[in-house]
Amino acid sequence: MDDEDLTNPVVRGVIEAMHAGDQAAFLAAFADDVELTDDGTPQPFAEWAQREIFDNHGRLEVTDEEEEGMHLAGPFHSDQWGTFLTVWKFQLHDAKVIRLDVSAA
């Protein structure tokens, strides 16, 4: 699935920024008090994004979207973990991501 085909514009912006390695744009899509879980474990968002996305070149290749673009699935690749299937579930408020739940599929 191409980035421009993603339904939700905020979620599309997150994925486009991730693919471009644009840390400022990626972080700008999230609320200051965003909640994040990774495989059900709460994580500090800024540290997680730095480690999983930017330091290790993490990239989600979306193959499926549901819930009006709020749930994405597809292979995630990073230099640290290799490639594995993931599910990303977003919650928005005022055009910002307020919660992100990421898990292995």
One Martini backbone bead per residue (centre of mass of N, CA, C, O) as a GRO file, in nm:
protein
  105
    1MET     BB    1   0.096   0.037   0.024
    2ASP     BB    2   0.065   0.356  -0.027
    3ASP     BB    3   0.078   0.639   0.147
    4GLU     BB    4  -0.150   0.796  -0.022
    5ASP     BB    5  -0.372   0.559   0.060
    6LEU     BB    6  -0.413   0.660   0.325
    7THR     BB    7  -0.688   0.774   0.497
    8ASN     BB    8  -0.552   0.914   0.734
    9PRO     BB    9  -0.379   1.210   0.761
   10VAL     BB   10  -0.221   1.168   1.026
   11VAL     BB   11  -0.118   0.884   0.978
   12ARG     BB   12   0.014   0.943   0.710
   13GLY     BB   13   0.222   1.146   0.831
   14VAL     BB   14   0.370   0.941   1.003
   15ILE     BB   15   0.460   0.750   0.774
   16GLU     BB   16   0.602   0.956   0.595
   17ALA     BB   17   0.810   1.047   0.810
   18MET     BB   18   0.936   0.774   0.855
   19HIS     BB   19   1.028   0.723   0.558
   20ALA     BB   20   1.198   1.009   0.557
   21GLY     BB   21   1.333   1.068   0.844
   22ASP     BB   22   1.130   1.286   0.990
   23GLN     BB   23   1.135   1.374   1.307
   24ALA     BB   24   0.972   1.635   1.333
   25ALA     BB   25   0.713   1.536   1.190
   26PHE     BB   26   0.661   1.294   1.362
   27LEU     BB   27   0.641   1.436   1.644
   28ALA     BB   28   0.414   1.649   1.559
   29ALA     BB   29   0.174   1.422   1.551
   30PHE     BB   30   0.210   1.432   1.863
   31ALA     BB   31   0.131   1.449   2.168
   32ASP     BB   32   0.285   1.536   2.456
   33ASP     BB   33   0.092   1.295   2.615
   34VAL     BB   34   0.151   1.040   2.487
   35GLU     BB   35   0.058   0.704   2.448
   36LEU     BB   36   0.257   0.396   2.482
   37THR     BB   37   0.265   0.067   2.335
   38ASP     BB   38   0.472  -0.239   2.352
   39ASP     BB   39   0.340  -0.525   2.379
   40GLY     BB   40   0.172  -0.383   2.638
   41THR     BB   41   0.410  -0.185   2.711
   42PRO     BB   42   0.489   0.084   2.850
   43GLN     BB   43   0.630   0.382   2.691
   44PRO     BB   44   0.849   0.621   2.622
   45PHE     BB   45   0.809   0.784   2.341
   46ALA     BB   46   1.074   0.936   2.269
   47GLU     BB   47   1.262   0.694   2.319
   48TRP     BB   48   1.129   0.495   2.128
   49ALA     BB   49   1.153   0.658   1.865
   50GLN     BB   50   1.456   0.682   1.865
   51ARG     BB   51   1.524   0.377   1.877
   52GLU     BB   52   1.312   0.242   1.660
   53ILE     BB   53   1.325   0.464   1.424
   54PHE     BB   54   1.602   0.638   1.410
   55ASP     BB   55   1.851   0.463   1.503
   56ASN     BB   56   1.713   0.187   1.335
   57HIS     BB   57   1.539   0.244   1.081
   58GLY     BB   58   1.234   0.239   1.112
   59ARG     BB   59   0.979   0.052   0.911
   60LEU     BB   60   0.653   0.072   0.783
   61GLU     BB   61   0.472  -0.158   0.576
   62VAL     BB   62   0.174  -0.113   0.451
   63THR     BB   63  -0.099  -0.365   0.391
   64ASP     BB   64  -0.315  -0.264   0.615
   65GLU     BB   65  -0.644  -0.119   0.680
   66GLU     BB   66  -0.847   0.003   0.954
   67GLU     BB   67  -1.062   0.200   1.103
   68GLU     BB   68  -1.023   0.451   0.916
   69GLY     BB   69  -0.688   0.429   0.950
   70MET     BB   70  -0.620   0.342   1.269
   71HIS     BB   71  -0.535   0.055   1.152
   72LEU     BB   72  -0.224  -0.111   1.113
   73ALA     BB   73  -0.047  -0.334   0.880
   74GLY     BB   74   0.284  -0.490   0.882
   75PRO     BB   75   0.599  -0.471   0.803
   76PHE     BB   76   0.880  -0.438   1.018
   77HIS     BB   77   1.190  -0.251   0.998
   78SER     BB   78   1.514  -0.300   1.158
   79ASP     BB   79   1.839  -0.308   1.249
   80GLN     BB   80   1.781  -0.466   1.520
   81TRP     BB   81   1.514  -0.677   1.435
   82GLY     BB   82   1.429  -0.659   1.156
   83THR     BB   83   1.160  -0.856   1.028
   84PHE     BB   84   0.808  -0.795   1.117
   85LEU     BB   85   0.493  -0.828   1.218
   86THR     BB   86   0.248  -0.559   1.254
   87VAL     BB   87   0.054  -0.348   1.482
   88TRP     BB   88  -0.118  -0.025   1.451
   89LYS     BB   89  -0.279   0.183   1.704
   90PHE     BB   90  -0.479   0.468   1.679
   91GLN     BB   91  -0.530   0.781   1.860
   92LEU     BB   92  -0.734   1.078   1.840
   93HIS     BB   93  -0.687   1.443   1.903
   94ASP     BB   94  -0.681   1.725   1.751
   95ALA     BB   95  -0.482   1.607   1.522
   96LYS     BB   96  -0.358   1.397   1.735
   97VAL     BB   97  -0.164   1.169   1.885
   98ILE     BB   98  -0.256   0.996   2.202
   99ARG     BB   99  -0.232   0.691   2.088
  100LEU     BB  100  -0.005   0.396   2.078
  101ASP     BB  101  -0.031   0.059   1.953
  102VAL     BB  102   0.226  -0.184   1.948
  103SER     BB  103   0.251  -0.504   1.765
  104ALA     BB  104   0.285  -0.816   1.718
  105ALA     BB  105   0.130  -1.049   1.483
   0.00000   0.00000   0.00000
